[in-house]
Amino acid sequence: MDKLELFNRLIDVVSPVNSMGAKAEALSDPLSETGLDSLDLLMMAIYLSDIYGVPEEIAKTMQPLTVNDMFVFMEKHATKTPTNLQEALDSVK
């Protein structure tokens, strides 16, 4: 599954009003440069936690700096793994 595409598609879910300028160009992009504000990033973490089955108490300890940091954390603590992009998106809508 393309993690960068998942992140960018989730932007429309977490920030439907402000998503026009928000985007990550690479997994190495700092989260501060994606165009998402702190509430958007919190919502992104919540949705990714749902997708990967990361318990809330563990998800609260995440302190990512880059887009990839979010995925590394989620994969490390995952209790489920989405098999494809559509499955991941369907699980949060």
PDB file of N, CA, C and O in Angstrom:
ATOM      1  N   MET A   1       0.846  -1.176   0.000  1.00  0.00           N
ATOM      2  CA  MET A   1       0.000   0.000   0.000  1.00  0.00           C
ATOM      3  C   MET A   1       0.892   1.240   0.000  1.00  0.00           C
ATOM      4  O   MET A   1       1.900   1.295   0.704  1.00  0.00           O
ATOM      5  N   ASP A   2       0.516   2.204  -0.776  1.00  0.00           N
ATOM      6  CA  ASP A   2       1.258   3.457  -0.878  1.00  0.00           C
ATOM      7  C   ASP A   2       0.898   4.356   0.309  1.00  0.00           C
ATOM      8  O   ASP A   2      -0.194   4.921   0.365  1.00  0.00           O
ATOM      9  N   LYS A   3       1.817   4.474   1.237  1.00  0.00           N
ATOM     10  CA  LYS A   3       1.568   5.246   2.456  1.00  0.00           C
ATOM     11  C   LYS A   3       1.387   6.734   2.161  1.00  0.00           C
ATOM     12  O   LYS A   3       0.554   7.394   2.780  1.00  0.00           O
ATOM     13  N   LEU A   4       2.151   7.249   1.235  1.00  0.00           N
ATOM     14  CA  LEU A   4       2.036   8.671   0.896  1.00  0.00           C
ATOM     15  C   LEU A   4       0.650   8.961   0.313  1.00  0.00           C
ATOM     16  O   LEU A   4       0.028   9.970   0.646  1.00  0.00           O
ATOM     17  N   GLU A   5       0.179   8.078  -0.549  1.00  0.00           N
ATOM     18  CA  GLU A   5      -1.162   8.266  -1.103  1.00  0.00           C
ATOM     19  C   GLU A   5      -2.224   8.161  -0.013  1.00  0.00           C
ATOM     20  O   GLU A   5      -3.186   8.929  -0.010  1.00  0.00           O
ATOM     21  N   LEU A   6      -2.059   7.218   0.910  1.00  0.00           N
ATOM     22  CA  LEU A   6      -2.998   7.100   2.026  1.00  0.00           C
ATOM     23  C   LEU A   6      -3.026   8.385   2.836  1.00  0.00           C
ATOM     24  O   LEU A   6      -4.100   8.897   3.150  1.00  0.00           O
ATOM     25  N   PHE A   7      -1.865   8.906   3.174  1.00  0.00           N
ATOM     26  CA  PHE A   7      -1.784  10.146   3.949  1.00  0.00           C
ATOM     27  C   PHE A   7      -2.508  11.272   3.214  1.00  0.00           C
ATOM     28  O   PHE A   7      -3.319  11.988   3.803  1.00  0.00           O
ATOM     29  N   ASN A   8      -2.213  11.422   1.938  1.00  0.00           N
ATOM     30  CA  ASN A   8      -2.821  12.516   1.171  1.00  0.00           C
ATOM     31  C   ASN A   8      -4.326  12.329   0.985  1.00  0.00           C
ATOM     32  O   ASN A   8      -5.071  13.310   0.975  1.00  0.00           O
ATOM     33  N   ARG A   9      -4.771  11.116   0.842  1.00  0.00           N
ATOM     34  CA  ARG A   9      -6.222  10.875   0.717  1.00  0.00           C
ATOM     35  C   ARG A   9      -6.921  11.108   2.052  1.00  0.00           C
ATOM     36  O   ARG A   9      -8.067  11.556   2.081  1.00  0.00           O
ATOM     37  N   LEU A  10      -6.240  10.808   3.157  1.00  0.00           N
ATOM     38  CA  LEU A  10      -6.831  11.055   4.474  1.00  0.00           C
ATOM     39  C   LEU A  10      -6.949  12.541   4.775  1.00  0.00           C
ATOM     40  O   LEU A  10      -7.779  12.942   5.591  1.00  0.00           O
ATOM     41  N   ILE A  11      -6.139  13.356   4.132  1.00  0.00           N
ATOM     42  CA  ILE A  11      -6.240  14.807   4.325  1.00  0.00           C
ATOM     43  C   ILE A  11      -7.656  15.277   4.018  1.00  0.00           C
ATOM     44  O   ILE A  11      -8.194  16.128   4.726  1.00  0.00           O
ATOM     45  N   ASP A  12      -8.253  14.736   2.981  1.00  0.00           N
ATOM     46  CA  ASP A  12      -9.627  15.123   2.615  1.00  0.00           C
ATOM     47  C   ASP A  12     -10.629  14.709   3.683  1.00  0.00           C
ATOM     48  O   ASP A  12     -11.680  15.336   3.818  1.00  0.00           O
ATOM     49  N   VAL A  13     -10.322  13.671   4.436  1.00  0.00           N
ATOM     50  CA  VAL A  13     -11.211  13.193   5.493  1.00  0.00           C
ATOM     51  C   VAL A  13     -11.030  14.023   6.764  1.00  0.00           C
ATOM     52  O   VAL A  13     -12.009  14.408   7.402  1.00  0.00           O
ATOM     53  N   VAL A  14      -9.775  14.296   7.129  1.00  0.00           N
ATOM     54  CA  VAL A  14      -9.516  14.998   8.395  1.00  0.00           C
ATOM     55  C   VAL A  14      -9.708  16.504   8.290  1.00  0.00           C
ATOM     56  O   VAL A  14      -9.953  17.171   9.295  1.00  0.00           O
ATOM     57  N   SER A  15      -9.600  17.035   7.098  1.00  0.00           N
ATOM     58  CA  SER A  15      -9.696  18.483   6.918  1.00  0.00           C
ATOM     59  C   SER A  15     -10.414  18.815   5.617  1.00  0.00           C
ATOM     60  O   SER A  15      -9.817  19.398   4.712  1.00  0.00           O
ATOM     61  N   PRO A  16     -11.693  18.449   5.515  1.00  0.00           N
ATOM     62  CA  PRO A  16     -12.389  18.646   4.239  1.00  0.00           C
ATOM     63  C   PRO A  16     -12.499  20.110   3.800  1.00  0.00           C
ATOM     64  O   PRO A  16     -12.544  20.392   2.602  1.00  0.00           O
ATOM     65  N   VAL A  17     -12.541  21.021   4.735  1.00  0.00           N
ATOM     66  CA  VAL A  17     -12.680  22.437   4.393  1.00  0.00           C
ATOM     67  C   VAL A  17     -11.335  23.052   4.009  1.00  0.00           C
ATOM     68  O   VAL A  17     -11.256  23.844   3.071  1.00  0.00           O
ATOM     69  N   ASN A  18     -10.291  22.690   4.727  1.00  0.00           N
ATOM     70  CA  ASN A  18      -8.982  23.317   4.537  1.00  0.00           C
ATOM     71  C   ASN A  18      -8.001  22.460   3.747  1.00  0.00           C
ATOM     72  O   ASN A  18      -6.808  22.763   3.730  1.00  0.00           O
ATOM     73  N   SER A  19      -8.464  21.410   3.099  1.00  0.00           N
ATOM     74  CA  SER A  19      -7.543  20.470   2.475  1.00  0.00           C
ATOM     75  C   SER A  19      -6.980  20.926   1.136  1.00  0.00           C
ATOM     76  O   SER A  19      -6.089  20.271   0.595  1.00  0.00           O
ATOM     77  N   MET A  20      -7.464  22.007   0.600  1.00  0.00           N
ATOM     78  CA  MET A  20      -7.030  22.428  -0.735  1.00  0.00           C
ATOM     79  C   MET A  20      -5.520  22.603  -0.849  1.00  0.00           C
ATOM     80  O   MET A  20      -4.932  22.163  -1.837  1.00  0.00           O
ATOM     81  N   GLY A  21      -4.888  23.219   0.112  1.00  0.00           N
ATOM     82  CA  GLY A  21      -3.450  23.445   0.018  1.00  0.00           C
ATOM     83  C   GLY A  21      -2.616  22.432   0.762  1.00  0.00           C
ATOM     84  O   GLY A  21      -1.387  22.490   0.711  1.00  0.00           O
ATOM     85  N   ALA A  22      -3.251  21.509   1.450  1.00  0.00           N
ATOM     86  CA  ALA A  22      -2.519  20.539   2.252  1.00  0.00           C
ATOM     87  C   ALA A  22      -2.128  19.335   1.410  1.00  0.00           C
ATOM     88  O   ALA A  22      -2.942  18.776   0.675  1.00  0.00           O
ATOM     89  N   LYS A  23      -0.860  18.947   1.536  1.00  0.00           N
ATOM     90  CA  LYS A  23      -0.368  17.785   0.802  1.00  0.00           C
ATOM     91  C   LYS A  23       1.039  17.458   1.259  1.00  0.00           C
ATOM     92  O   LYS A  23       1.813  18.344   1.621  1.00  0.00           O
ATOM     93  N   ALA A  24       1.356  16.181   1.237  1.00  0.00           N
ATOM     94  CA  ALA A  24       2.726  15.742   1.478  1.00  0.00           C
ATOM     95  C   ALA A  24       3.310  15.307   0.135  1.00  0.00           C
ATOM     96  O   ALA A  24       2.663  14.580  -0.620  1.00  0.00           O
ATOM     97  N   GLU A  25       4.502  15.740  -0.154  1.00  0.00           N
ATOM     98  CA  GLU A  25       5.180  15.375  -1.403  1.00  0.00           C
ATOM     99  C   GLU A  25       6.003  14.103  -1.242  1.00  0.00           C
ATOM    100  O   GLU A  25       6.233  13.373  -2.206  1.00  0.00           O
ATOM    101  N   ALA A  26       6.445  13.846  -0.009  1.00  0.00           N
ATOM    102  CA  ALA A  26       7.274  12.673   0.268  1.00  0.00           C
ATOM    103  C   ALA A  26       7.058  12.249   1.714  1.00  0.00           C
ATOM    104  O   ALA A  26       6.639  13.050   2.549  1.00  0.00           O
ATOM    105  N   LEU A  27       7.346  10.990   2.000  1.00  0.00           N
ATOM    106  CA  LEU A  27       7.210  10.506   3.374  1.00  0.00           C
ATOM    107  C   LEU A  27       8.162  11.225   4.323  1.00  0.00           C
ATOM    108  O   LEU A  27       7.908  11.302   5.525  1.00  0.00           O
ATOM    109  N   SER A  28       9.240  11.743   3.788  1.00  0.00           N
ATOM    110  CA  SER A  28      10.219  12.450   4.622  1.00  0.00           C
ATOM    111  C   SER A  28       9.816  13.889   4.930  1.00  0.00           C
ATOM    112  O   SER A  28      10.519  14.576   5.671  1.00  0.00           O
ATOM    113  N   ASP A  29       8.700  14.355   4.375  1.00  0.00           N
ATOM    114  CA  ASP A  29       8.259  15.729   4.626  1.00  0.00           C
ATOM    115  C   ASP A  29       7.959  15.942   6.106  1.00  0.00           C
ATOM    116  O   ASP A  29       7.298  15.114   6.734  1.00  0.00           O
ATOM    117  N   PRO A  30       8.445  17.053   6.663  1.00  0.00           N
ATOM    118  CA  PRO A  30       8.046  17.396   8.029  1.00  0.00           C
ATOM    119  C   PRO A  30       6.534  17.649   8.072  1.00  0.00           C
ATOM    120  O   PRO A  30       5.974  18.253   7.157  1.00  0.00           O
ATOM    121  N   LEU A  31       5.894  17.193   9.118  1.00  0.00           N
ATOM    122  CA  LEU A  31       4.446  17.397   9.250  1.00  0.00           C
ATOM    123  C   LEU A  31       4.090  18.872   9.237  1.00  0.00           C
ATOM    124  O   LEU A  31       3.019  19.255   8.767  1.00  0.00           O
ATOM    125  N   SER A  32       4.991  19.701   9.754  1.00  0.00           N
ATOM    126  CA  SER A  32       4.743  21.142   9.799  1.00  0.00           C
ATOM    127  C   SER A  32       4.680  21.771   8.410  1.00  0.00           C
ATOM    128  O   SER A  32       4.206  22.898   8.263  1.00  0.00           O
ATOM    129  N   GLU A  33       5.153  21.055   7.392  1.00  0.00           N
ATOM    130  CA  GLU A  33       5.155  21.587   6.026  1.00  0.00           C
ATOM    131  C   GLU A  33       4.065  20.978   5.144  1.00  0.00           C
ATOM    132  O   GLU A  33       4.049  21.208   3.935  1.00  0.00           O
ATOM    133  N   THR A  34       3.159  20.209   5.734  1.00  0.00           N
ATOM    134  CA  THR A  34       2.108  19.567   4.949  1.00  0.00           C
ATOM    135  C   THR A  34       0.885  20.458   4.752  1.00  0.00           C
ATOM    136  O   THR A  34       0.024  20.156   3.926  1.00  0.00           O
ATOM    137  N   GLY A  35       0.805  21.539   5.499  1.00  0.00           N
ATOM    138  CA  GLY A  35      -0.363  22.416   5.409  1.00  0.00           C
ATOM    139  C   GLY A  35      -1.458  22.053   6.393  1.00  0.00           C
ATOM    140  O   GLY A  35      -2.510  22.693   6.411  1.00  0.00           O
ATOM    141  N   LEU A  36      -1.230  21.036   7.211  1.00  0.00           N
ATOM    142  CA  LEU A  36      -2.211  20.636   8.219  1.00  0.00           C
ATOM    143  C   LEU A  36      -1.929  21.359   9.530  1.00  0.00           C
ATOM    144  O   LEU A  36      -0.774  21.537   9.915  1.00  0.00           O
ATOM    145  N   ASP A  37      -2.992  21.772  10.210  1.00  0.00           N
ATOM    146  CA  ASP A  37      -2.800  22.404  11.510  1.00  0.00           C
ATOM    147  C   ASP A  37      -2.808  21.329  12.598  1.00  0.00           C
ATOM    148  O   ASP A  37      -2.943  20.143  12.298  1.00  0.00           O
ATOM    149  N   SER A  38      -2.666  21.737  13.839  1.00  0.00           N
ATOM    150  CA  SER A  38      -2.534  20.777  14.939  1.00  0.00           C
ATOM    151  C   SER A  38      -3.792  19.921  15.117  1.00  0.00           C
ATOM    152  O   SER A  38      -3.688  18.739  15.444  1.00  0.00           O
ATOM    153  N   LEU A  39      -4.966  20.497  14.909  1.00  0.00           N
ATOM    154  CA  LEU A  39      -6.193  19.709  15.012  1.00  0.00           C
ATOM    155  C   LEU A  39      -6.268  18.684  13.878  1.00  0.00           C
ATOM    156  O   LEU A  39      -6.660  17.537  14.093  1.00  0.00           O
ATOM    157  N   ASP A  40      -5.889  19.105  12.679  1.00  0.00           N
ATOM    158  CA  ASP A  40      -5.860  18.186  11.540  1.00  0.00           C
ATOM    159  C   ASP A  40      -4.915  17.014  11.814  1.00  0.00           C
ATOM    160  O   ASP A  40      -5.242  15.864  11.519  1.00  0.00           O
ATOM    161  N   LEU A  41      -3.753  17.311  12.373  1.00  0.00           N
ATOM    162  CA  LEU A  41      -2.776  16.259  12.666  1.00  0.00           C
ATOM    163  C   LEU A  41      -3.278  15.316  13.757  1.00  0.00           C
ATOM    164  O   LEU A  41      -3.013  14.115  13.717  1.00  0.00           O
ATOM    165  N   LEU A  42      -3.997  15.862  14.720  1.00  0.00           N
ATOM    166  CA  LEU A  42      -4.599  15.016  15.748  1.00  0.00           C
ATOM    167  C   LEU A  42      -5.612  14.072  15.110  1.00  0.00           C
ATOM    168  O   LEU A  42      -5.630  12.879  15.412  1.00  0.00           O
ATOM    169  N   MET A  43      -6.448  14.604  14.234  1.00  0.00           N
ATOM    170  CA  MET A  43      -7.431  13.772  13.547  1.00  0.00           C
ATOM    171  C   MET A  43      -6.748  12.733  12.654  1.00  0.00           C
ATOM    172  O   MET A  43      -7.212  11.597  12.559  1.00  0.00           O
ATOM    173  N   MET A  44      -5.657  13.116  12.005  1.00  0.00           N
ATOM    174  CA  MET A  44      -4.899  12.171  11.177  1.00  0.00           C
ATOM    175  C   MET A  44      -4.406  11.016  12.046  1.00  0.00           C
ATOM    176  O   MET A  44      -4.501   9.854  11.652  1.00  0.00           O
ATOM    177  N   ALA A  45      -3.883  11.333  13.218  1.00  0.00           N
ATOM    178  CA  ALA A  45      -3.399  10.292  14.126  1.00  0.00           C
ATOM    179  C   ALA A  45      -4.538   9.375  14.567  1.00  0.00           C
ATOM    180  O   ALA A  45      -4.357   8.161  14.670  1.00  0.00           O
ATOM    181  N   ILE A  46      -5.697   9.946  14.825  1.00  0.00           N
ATOM    182  CA  ILE A  46      -6.856   9.141  15.243  1.00  0.00           C
ATOM    183  C   ILE A  46      -7.274   8.192  14.118  1.00  0.00           C
ATOM    184  O   ILE A  46      -7.511   7.009  14.361  1.00  0.00           O
ATOM    185  N   TYR A  47      -7.363   8.705  12.894  1.00  0.00           N
ATOM    186  CA  TYR A  47      -7.758   7.851  11.769  1.00  0.00           C
ATOM    187  C   TYR A  47      -6.714   6.777  11.488  1.00  0.00           C
ATOM    188  O   TYR A  47      -7.066   5.624  11.240  1.00  0.00           O
ATOM    189  N   LEU A  48      -5.438   7.139  11.522  1.00  0.00           N
ATOM    190  CA  LEU A  48      -4.402   6.129  11.304  1.00  0.00           C
ATOM    191  C   LEU A  48      -4.430   5.078  12.410  1.00  0.00           C
ATOM    192  O   LEU A  48      -4.196   3.897  12.154  1.00  0.00           O
ATOM    193  N   SER A  49      -4.715   5.503  13.630  1.00  0.00           N
ATOM    194  CA  SER A  49      -4.835   4.546  14.747  1.00  0.00           C
ATOM    195  C   SER A  49      -5.960   3.561  14.480  1.00  0.00           C
ATOM    196  O   SER A  49      -5.824   2.367  14.747  1.00  0.00           O
ATOM    197  N   ASP A  50      -7.065   4.058  13.957  1.00  0.00           N
ATOM    198  CA  ASP A  50      -8.184   3.173  13.607  1.00  0.00           C
ATOM    199  C   ASP A  50      -7.781   2.201  12.503  1.00  0.00           C
ATOM    200  O   ASP A  50      -8.071   1.007  12.585  1.00  0.00           O
ATOM    201  N   ILE A  51      -7.123   2.706  11.487  1.00  0.00           N
ATOM    202  CA  ILE A  51      -6.722   1.875  10.350  1.00  0.00           C
ATOM    203  C   ILE A  51      -5.772   0.766  10.788  1.00  0.00           C
ATOM    204  O   ILE A  51      -5.891  -0.375  10.342  1.00  0.00           O
ATOM    205  N   TYR A  52      -4.828   1.106  11.663  1.00  0.00           N
ATOM    206  CA  TYR A  52      -3.811   0.142  12.094  1.00  0.00           C
ATOM    207  C   TYR A  52      -4.160  -0.565  13.402  1.00  0.00           C
ATOM    208  O   TYR A  52      -3.401  -1.416  13.866  1.00  0.00           O
ATOM    209  N   GLY A  53      -5.289  -0.224  13.994  1.00  0.00           N
ATOM    210  CA  GLY A  53      -5.695  -0.886  15.227  1.00  0.00           C
ATOM    211  C   GLY A  53      -4.808  -0.570  16.416  1.00  0.00           C
ATOM    212  O   GLY A  53      -4.604  -1.422  17.281  1.00  0.00           O
ATOM    213  N   VAL A  54      -4.282   0.632  16.468  1.00  0.00           N
ATOM    214  CA  VAL A  54      -3.413   1.039  17.587  1.00  0.00           C
ATOM    215  C   VAL A  54      -4.303   1.557  18.720  1.00  0.00           C
ATOM    216  O   VAL A  54      -5.098   2.474  18.514  1.00  0.00           O
ATOM    217  N   PRO A  55      -4.171   0.976  19.907  1.00  0.00           N
ATOM    218  CA  PRO A  55      -4.974   1.434  21.038  1.00  0.00           C
ATOM    219  C   PRO A  55      -4.740   2.915  21.346  1.00  0.00           C
ATOM    220  O   PRO A  55      -3.635   3.433  21.184  1.00  0.00           O
ATOM    221  N   GLU A  56      -5.795   3.575  21.788  1.00  0.00           N
ATOM    222  CA  GLU A  56      -5.737   5.012  22.051  1.00  0.00           C
ATOM    223  C   GLU A  56      -4.630   5.397  23.025  1.00  0.00           C
ATOM    224  O   GLU A  56      -3.925   6.383  22.808  1.00  0.00           O
ATOM    225  N   GLU A  57      -4.475   4.624  24.096  1.00  0.00           N
ATOM    226  CA  GLU A  57      -3.453   4.977  25.095  1.00  0.00           C
ATOM    227  C   GLU A  57      -2.037   4.902  24.521  1.00  0.00           C
ATOM    228  O   GLU A  57      -1.151   5.632  24.964  1.00  0.00           O
ATOM    229  N   ILE A  58      -1.824   4.037  23.553  1.00  0.00           N
ATOM    230  CA  ILE A  58      -0.515   3.966  22.894  1.00  0.00           C
ATOM    231  C   ILE A  58      -0.396   5.091  21.874  1.00  0.00           C
ATOM    232  O   ILE A  58       0.643   5.744  21.788  1.00  0.00           O
ATOM    233  N   ALA A  59      -1.452   5.319  21.105  1.00  0.00           N
ATOM    234  CA  ALA A  59      -1.428   6.370  20.080  1.00  0.00           C
ATOM    235  C   ALA A  59      -1.124   7.739  20.685  1.00  0.00           C
ATOM    236  O   ALA A  59      -0.485   8.577  20.049  1.00  0.00           O
ATOM    237  N   LYS A  60      -1.582   7.961  21.909  1.00  0.00           N
ATOM    238  CA  LYS A  60      -1.350   9.255  22.572  1.00  0.00           C
ATOM    239  C   LYS A  60       0.130   9.529  22.821  1.00  0.00           C
ATOM    240  O   LYS A  60       0.512  10.675  23.053  1.00  0.00           O
ATOM    241  N   THR A  61       0.959   8.504  22.776  1.00  0.00           N
ATOM    242  CA  THR A  61       2.391   8.684  23.045  1.00  0.00           C
ATOM    243  C   THR A  61       3.188   9.034  21.785  1.00  0.00           C
ATOM    244  O   THR A  61       4.384   9.317  21.868  1.00  0.00           O
ATOM    245  N   MET A  62       2.535   9.017  20.628  1.00  0.00           N
ATOM    246  CA  MET A  62       3.223   9.289  19.370  1.00  0.00           C
ATOM    247  C   MET A  62       3.680  10.746  19.308  1.00  0.00           C
ATOM    248  O   MET A  62       2.926  11.660  19.643  1.00  0.00           O
ATOM    249  N   GLN A  63       4.915  10.945  18.876  1.00  0.00           N
ATOM    250  CA  GLN A  63       5.464  12.297  18.701  1.00  0.00           C
ATOM    251  C   GLN A  63       6.201  12.373  17.365  1.00  0.00           C
ATOM    252  O   GLN A  63       7.427  12.485  17.334  1.00  0.00           O
ATOM    253  N   PRO A  64       5.460  12.314  16.274  1.00  0.00           N
ATOM    254  CA  PRO A  64       6.101  12.290  14.957  1.00  0.00           C
ATOM    255  C   PRO A  64       6.578  13.660  14.512  1.00  0.00           C
ATOM    256  O   PRO A  64       6.006  14.688  14.873  1.00  0.00           O
ATOM    257  N   LEU A  65       7.632  13.648  13.725  1.00  0.00           N
ATOM    258  CA  LEU A  65       8.122  14.876  13.104  1.00  0.00           C
ATOM    259  C   LEU A  65       7.853  14.870  11.602  1.00  0.00           C
ATOM    260  O   LEU A  65       7.647  15.919  10.991  1.00  0.00           O
ATOM    261  N   THR A  66       7.858  13.674  11.020  1.00  0.00           N
ATOM    262  CA  THR A  66       7.637  13.551   9.582  1.00  0.00           C
ATOM    263  C   THR A  66       6.426  12.665   9.307  1.00  0.00           C
ATOM    264  O   THR A  66       5.910  11.997  10.203  1.00  0.00           O
ATOM    265  N   VAL A  67       5.992  12.673   8.077  1.00  0.00           N
ATOM    266  CA  VAL A  67       4.896  11.797   7.663  1.00  0.00           C
ATOM    267  C   VAL A  67       5.292  10.343   7.927  1.00  0.00           C
ATOM    268  O   VAL A  67       4.495   9.567   8.454  1.00  0.00           O
ATOM    269  N   ASN A  68       6.498   9.984   7.568  1.00  0.00           N
ATOM    270  CA  ASN A  68       6.957   8.612   7.766  1.00  0.00           C
ATOM    271  C   ASN A  68       6.969   8.219   9.239  1.00  0.00           C
ATOM    272  O   ASN A  68       6.670   7.072   9.572  1.00  0.00           O
ATOM    273  N   ASP A  69       7.307   9.147  10.120  1.00  0.00           N
ATOM    274  CA  ASP A  69       7.306   8.854  11.557  1.00  0.00           C
ATOM    275  C   ASP A  69       5.944   8.338  12.015  1.00  0.00           C
ATOM    276  O   ASP A  69       5.864   7.451  12.865  1.00  0.00           O
ATOM    277  N   MET A  70       4.885   8.893  11.453  1.00  0.00           N
ATOM    278  CA  MET A  70       3.541   8.449  11.825  1.00  0.00           C
ATOM    279  C   MET A  70       3.339   6.982  11.435  1.00  0.00           C
ATOM    280  O   MET A  70       2.805   6.190  12.212  1.00  0.00           O
ATOM    281  N   PHE A  71       3.768   6.637  10.233  1.00  0.00           N
ATOM    282  CA  PHE A  71       3.582   5.266   9.764  1.00  0.00           C
ATOM    283  C   PHE A  71       4.483   4.279  10.495  1.00  0.00           C
ATOM    284  O   PHE A  71       4.061   3.162  10.796  1.00  0.00           O
ATOM    285  N   VAL A  72       5.702   4.673  10.778  1.00  0.00           N
ATOM    286  CA  VAL A  72       6.604   3.797  11.532  1.00  0.00           C
ATOM    287  C   VAL A  72       6.001   3.486  12.899  1.00  0.00           C
ATOM    288  O   VAL A  72       6.001   2.335  13.336  1.00  0.00           O
ATOM    289  N   PHE A  73       5.491   4.507  13.566  1.00  0.00           N
ATOM    290  CA  PHE A  73       4.870   4.323  14.879  1.00  0.00           C
ATOM    291  C   PHE A  73       3.657   3.404  14.772  1.00  0.00           C
ATOM    292  O   PHE A  73       3.514   2.465  15.555  1.00  0.00           O
ATOM    293  N   MET A  74       2.783   3.676  13.797  1.00  0.00           N
ATOM    294  CA  MET A  74       1.570   2.878  13.638  1.00  0.00           C
ATOM    295  C   MET A  74       1.897   1.419  13.339  1.00  0.00           C
ATOM    296  O   MET A  74       1.280   0.515  13.902  1.00  0.00           O
ATOM    297  N   GLU A  75       2.856   1.191  12.466  1.00  0.00           N
ATOM    298  CA  GLU A  75       3.225  -0.178  12.122  1.00  0.00           C
ATOM    299  C   GLU A  75       3.861  -0.906  13.304  1.00  0.00           C
ATOM    300  O   GLU A  75       3.672  -2.111  13.471  1.00  0.00           O
ATOM    301  N   LYS A  76       4.599  -0.186  14.107  1.00  0.00           N
ATOM    302  CA  LYS A  76       5.235  -0.790  15.281  1.00  0.00           C
ATOM    303  C   LYS A  76       4.189  -1.270  16.289  1.00  0.00           C
ATOM    304  O   LYS A  76       4.381  -2.297  16.940  1.00  0.00           O
ATOM    305  N   HIS A  77       3.100  -0.542  16.418  1.00  0.00           N
ATOM    306  CA  HIS A  77       2.089  -0.838  17.434  1.00  0.00           C
ATOM    307  C   HIS A  77       0.796  -1.418  16.850  1.00  0.00           C
ATOM    308  O   HIS A  77      -0.203  -1.550  17.557  1.00  0.00           O
ATOM    309  N   ALA A  78       0.817  -1.758  15.581  1.00  0.00           N
ATOM    310  CA  ALA A  78      -0.392  -2.221  14.886  1.00  0.00           C
ATOM    311  C   ALA A  78      -0.925  -3.538  15.439  1.00  0.00           C
ATOM    312  O   ALA A  78      -0.170  -4.450  15.774  1.00  0.00           O
ATOM    313  N   THR A  79      -2.248  -3.604  15.523  1.00  0.00           N
ATOM    314  CA  THR A  79      -2.912  -4.865  15.828  1.00  0.00           C
ATOM    315  C   THR A  79      -3.633  -5.388  14.595  1.00  0.00           C
ATOM    316  O   THR A  79      -4.168  -6.497  14.598  1.00  0.00           O
ATOM    317  N   LYS A  80      -3.642  -4.568  13.531  1.00  0.00           N
ATOM    318  CA  LYS A  80      -4.170  -4.998  12.242  1.00  0.00           C
ATOM    319  C   LYS A  80      -3.426  -4.238  11.147  1.00  0.00           C
ATOM    320  O   LYS A  80      -2.880  -3.159  11.374  1.00  0.00           O
ATOM    321  N   THR A  81      -3.420  -4.825   9.967  1.00  0.00           N
ATOM    322  CA  THR A  81      -2.709  -4.218   8.850  1.00  0.00           C
ATOM    323  C   THR A  81      -3.633  -4.146   7.647  1.00  0.00           C
ATOM    324  O   THR A  81      -4.120  -5.174   7.177  1.00  0.00           O
ATOM    325  N   PRO A  82      -3.879  -2.947   7.148  1.00  0.00           N
ATOM    326  CA  PRO A  82      -4.729  -2.834   5.960  1.00  0.00           C
ATOM    327  C   PRO A  82      -4.020  -3.465   4.761  1.00  0.00           C
ATOM    328  O   PRO A  82      -2.806  -3.331   4.606  1.00  0.00           O
ATOM    329  N   THR A  83      -4.782  -4.147   3.926  1.00  0.00           N
ATOM    330  CA  THR A  83      -4.177  -4.816   2.776  1.00  0.00           C
ATOM    331  C   THR A  83      -4.098  -3.927   1.547  1.00  0.00           C
ATOM    332  O   THR A  83      -3.276  -4.157   0.660  1.00  0.00           O
ATOM    333  N   ASN A  84      -4.962  -2.901   1.494  1.00  0.00           N
ATOM    334  CA  ASN A  84      -4.912  -1.998   0.349  1.00  0.00           C
ATOM    335  C   ASN A  84      -5.471  -0.631   0.729  1.00  0.00           C
ATOM    336  O   ASN A  84      -6.065  -0.457   1.793  1.00  0.00           O
ATOM    337  N   LEU A  85      -5.270   0.316  -0.151  1.00  0.00           N
ATOM    338  CA  LEU A  85      -5.673   1.696   0.108  1.00  0.00           C
ATOM    339  C   LEU A  85      -7.182   1.817   0.318  1.00  0.00           C
ATOM    340  O   LEU A  85      -7.626   2.496   1.243  1.00  0.00           O
ATOM    341  N   GLN A  86      -7.958   1.171  -0.525  1.00  0.00           N
ATOM    342  CA  GLN A  86      -9.411   1.293  -0.416  1.00  0.00           C
ATOM    343  C   GLN A  86      -9.918   0.733   0.915  1.00  0.00           C
ATOM    344  O   GLN A  86     -10.803   1.318   1.540  1.00  0.00           O
ATOM    345  N   GLU A  87      -9.363  -0.388   1.341  1.00  0.00           N
ATOM    346  CA  GLU A  87      -9.750  -0.966   2.629  1.00  0.00           C
ATOM    347  C   GLU A  87      -9.456   0.016   3.757  1.00  0.00           C
ATOM    348  O   GLU A  87     -10.277   0.205   4.655  1.00  0.00           O
ATOM    349  N   ALA A  88      -8.290   0.634   3.707  1.00  0.00           N
ATOM    350  CA  ALA A  88      -7.914   1.600   4.742  1.00  0.00           C
ATOM    351  C   ALA A  88      -8.868   2.785   4.745  1.00  0.00           C
ATOM    352  O   ALA A  88      -9.318   3.202   5.812  1.00  0.00           O
ATOM    353  N   LEU A  89      -9.185   3.333   3.592  1.00  0.00           N
ATOM    354  CA  LEU A  89     -10.081   4.485   3.505  1.00  0.00           C
ATOM    355  C   LEU A  89     -11.500   4.123   3.923  1.00  0.00           C
ATOM    356  O   LEU A  89     -12.171   4.910   4.591  1.00  0.00           O
ATOM    357  N   ASP A  90     -11.955   2.948   3.539  1.00  0.00           N
ATOM    358  CA  ASP A  90     -13.305   2.513   3.901  1.00  0.00           C
ATOM    359  C   ASP A  90     -13.460   2.356   5.406  1.00  0.00           C
ATOM    360  O   ASP A  90     -14.556   2.531   5.938  1.00  0.00           O
ATOM    361  N   SER A  91     -12.384   2.030   6.090  1.00  0.00           N
ATOM    362  CA  SER A  91     -12.462   1.799   7.540  1.00  0.00           C
ATOM    363  C   SER A  91     -12.624   3.086   8.335  1.00  0.00           C
ATOM    364  O   SER A  91     -12.935   3.029   9.525  1.00  0.00           O
ATOM    365  N   VAL A  92     -12.425   4.239   7.717  1.00  0.00           N
ATOM    366  CA  VAL A  92     -12.543   5.511   8.433  1.00  0.00           C
ATOM    367  C   VAL A  92     -13.677   6.386   7.936  1.00  0.00           C
ATOM    368  O   VAL A  92     -13.825   7.513   8.407  1.00  0.00           O
ATOM    369  N   LYS A  93     -14.468   5.914   7.016  1.00  0.00           N
ATOM    370  CA  LYS A  93     -15.567   6.724   6.504  1.00  0.00           C
ATOM    371  C   LYS A  93     -16.869   6.343   7.132  1.00  0.00           C
ATOM    372  O   LYS A  93     -17.903   6.929   6.812  1.00  0.00           O
TER     373      LYS A  93
END
